[in-house]
Amino acid sequence: MKFTVINYLLSFVIINVAILTVAIAGESERQIGYGRGGRMQGGAVSERSKEPIQPIPVSFDYDRAKVELGKKLFFEPRLSKSGWITCNSCHNLSTGGADNLPSSIGHKWLFGPINSPTVLNAKFNVAQFWDGRAKDLKEQAKGPIANPMEMASNHELAVSVLQSIPEYVGWFKEVYKDEKITMDNVADAIAAFEETLTTPNSRFDWWLKDYDDKLSEFEKEGYDLFKAKGCINCHNGFGVGGNSFQKFGIAKPYDKDTQTLGRYNVTKYEKDKHVFKVPLLRNIELTAPYFHDASTWNLSEAVNIMAEYQLGITLTAGETNKIVAFLRTLTGDQPSIIFPILPPSTANTQKPDRN
Amino acid sequence: MKFTVINYLLSFVIINVAILTVAIAGESERQIGYGRGGRMQGGAVSERSKEPIQPIPVSFDYDRAKVELGKKLFFEPRLSKSGWITCNSCHNLSTGGADNLPSSIGHKWLFGPINSPTVLNAKFNVAQFWDGRAKDLKEQAKGPIANPMEMASNHELAVSVLQSIPEYVGWFKEVYKDEKITMDNVADAIAAFEETLTTPNSRFDWWLKDYDDKLSEFEKEGYDLFKAKGCINCHNGFGVGGNSFQKFGIAKPYDKDTQTLGRYNVTKYEKDKHVFKVPLLRNIELTAPYFHDASTWNLSEAVNIMAEYQLGITLTAGETNKIVAFLRTLTGDQPSIIFPILPPSTANTQKPDRN
């Protein structure tokens, strides 16, 4: 009997040691896989930690209840007047966080004036929208809900729809401690969800972390050209873009679209005419058509247009191919989203209006 | 040393016994939870196995590759002319498999002529569409893609779009062994995905499996009324409906919609005018508005309309409340879907056309 008890206790020790061993192994694998951030094993700093592009961080603050609420709102058709259009309608997480249209289709099939930017990695943008008129994702989220050409609702209506549904009242109370739902909190929750929509682990990011075989020679030559030709001057950082405003047509006036004024609409400075936020190049192979005016669906052509109008150079076909090959290494893990289940409307919920 | 080895081996035995115990417990729980099908423990047949409503089966044949392909197609905007509308646009899995609109919004914001039925549990329908013009889900799936008021594409175009994307070519080849994608296989894969969209484990289904406390007395009285008043005559089986065609207006001509001819359009028999497939009542609390003409958003009112026009009776408010309480117990587990990631278009992919 005594032997059995000792045996029993010892078996626990063995189990626990086994569990600990597995846990430690897992942790160290994670450190190698994800946590190195350009540092080589043993603490030596990788040469590549000085590259002008940084790997997308794989860990971040995460408020589970808020993000889950934001996800529901991102897919919530009742935030639109018609009860049909959602954030995901134009920022489709199935297709690179964009709609792959020249410009978005909105309420009553109206077309927006500009190409929808991807929501993926949007947190790395210095500001939101092509003209930067929203300072952050929270401010951005309020725009389309009330835009008559997009979701065509208004903030008062959108909030009252949510307030009429007891499940939403409970979720908002859990996250924000308020009895009343506010547009500020709606936008805050959507932004919190959108902040999770990053795409780490691209082949290029692995290469930045010293996994040499993640890029081919051809792709590495593309990256070298990307730097040598000057693309890197604007397309750098976590998002490979998104952190500055630049005139479209630095080397040569951009004649394909002289109407869209961009940043000027926000600042009213003459110098900001045709100035736009530099788009992110992460997952660029997924988000055709390209540029604010969607003037091309072809990534090679987009690279050549940039060379011509921004850098004042002409690339050889071989150079373009290499740069495009490099750009395709920037596609990272797409967000894995469990499609949310939304609570039903109640008798107090404003009915959708398709007109 | 020898003691340690014995101890080590014994600990393995203990661990394995523990694992086995857990496994057996899990298995027996699963049998109780899912596998009983109306049979009580010990082999005695439950009284409730004779009820006219059957619990939704929780296991079914499942071709993983085909279902995964079908899921991608269900969420594939490029099956529409605009590159924007998907199966999910009108059969939204976030909102009970329907769009919660009077009738669906389609290409160029055209409105369909009839309320969109839910895709959830649609496999239990005797035929598809309100008029039963498609014999099964596969035949149904072909309809909206080519309907000018819905996705507004055509079968040739839809197939050529998929054929232009190498990932789809590979997936279709894996599932169907053909080099060429066909509309028949597209519809087959979508149907295979839709067959998985059942909603088992409603409280009512648990009650059918002898878990008495899953329903309140009030709800049970509602079910008794549902049977006693005659609702059960049409709303029975796995789907609580869906297995017959009936005239809307058996007891009294339905004067709110005299235009929609229903089954007559398929058969051209005079007797089939205003005859419709009996809708499923599973998850009915999620799929307002109700009836082919969406004439009410209120479930109590829907029950009263049925009583008046189909059964020729008037329910008391108390009876209606009880029946509605019973109907709310029919909401089952909603499908847990990982939002699919779709492959990018290529230079050969037909561009979306919003016009």
Contacts between the chains, C-beta under 8 A, distances in Angstrom:
chain1	res1	chain2	res2	distance
A	7	B	7	6.1
A	7	B	10	5.3
A	7	B	11	7.3
A	7	B	14	7.5
A	8	B	14	6.8
A	10	B	7	5.3
A	10	B	11	6.5
A	11	B	7	7.7
A	11	B	10	6.9
A	11	B	11	3.4
A	11	B	14	4.7
A	11	B	15	6.8
A	14	B	8	6.8
A	14	B	11	4.8
A	15	B	11	7.3
A	15	B	15	6.4
A	75	B	94	5.4
A	77	B	92	7.0
A	77	B	94	7.9
A	77	B	95	7.1
A	77	B	99	7.7
A	77	B	100	7.7
A	82	B	101	7.7
A	82	B	105	6.5
A	83	B	99	7.8
A	83	B	100	6.2
A	83	B	101	6.1
A	84	B	89	7.5
A	84	B	99	6.6
A	84	B	101	6.5
A	84	B	105	5.3
A	89	B	84	7.5
A	92	B	77	7.0
A	93	B	339	5.8
A	94	B	75	5.4
A	94	B	77	7.9
A	94	B	339	6.2
A	94	B	340	5.7
A	94	B	341	6.1
A	94	B	342	4.7
A	95	B	77	7.1
A	95	B	342	5.3
A	95	B	344	7.7
A	96	B	344	7.2
A	99	B	77	7.7
A	99	B	83	7.7
A	99	B	84	6.6
A	100	B	77	7.7
A	100	B	83	6.2
A	100	B	345	7.0
A	100	B	352	7.0
A	101	B	82	7.7
A	101	B	83	6.1
A	101	B	84	6.5
A	101	B	352	5.8
A	101	B	354	6.8
A	102	B	354	7.8
A	105	B	82	6.5
A	105	B	84	5.3
A	105	B	354	6.0
A	108	B	109	5.2
A	109	B	108	5.2
A	109	B	109	3.9
A	109	B	354	7.6
A	111	B	354	6.6
A	285	B	344	5.7
A	286	B	344	5.0
A	288	B	344	7.2
A	288	B	345	6.8
A	297	B	345	7.8
A	297	B	347	7.9
A	297	B	351	6.6
A	298	B	347	6.6
A	334	B	341	4.5
A	336	B	338	6.1
A	336	B	339	7.9
A	337	B	338	7.0
A	337	B	339	4.3
A	338	B	336	6.1
A	338	B	337	7.0
A	338	B	338	5.9
A	338	B	339	7.4
A	339	B	93	5.8
A	339	B	94	6.2
A	339	B	336	7.9
A	339	B	337	4.3
A	339	B	338	7.4
A	339	B	339	5.0
A	340	B	94	5.7
A	341	B	94	6.1
A	341	B	334	4.5
A	342	B	94	4.7
A	342	B	95	5.3
A	344	B	95	7.7
A	344	B	96	7.3
A	344	B	285	5.7
A	344	B	286	5.0
A	344	B	288	7.2
A	345	B	100	7.0
A	345	B	288	6.8
A	345	B	297	7.8
A	347	B	297	7.9
A	347	B	298	6.6
A	351	B	297	6.6
A	352	B	100	7.0
A	352	B	101	5.8
A	354	B	101	6.8
A	354	B	102	7.8
A	354	B	105	6.0
A	354	B	109	7.6
A	354	B	111	6.6
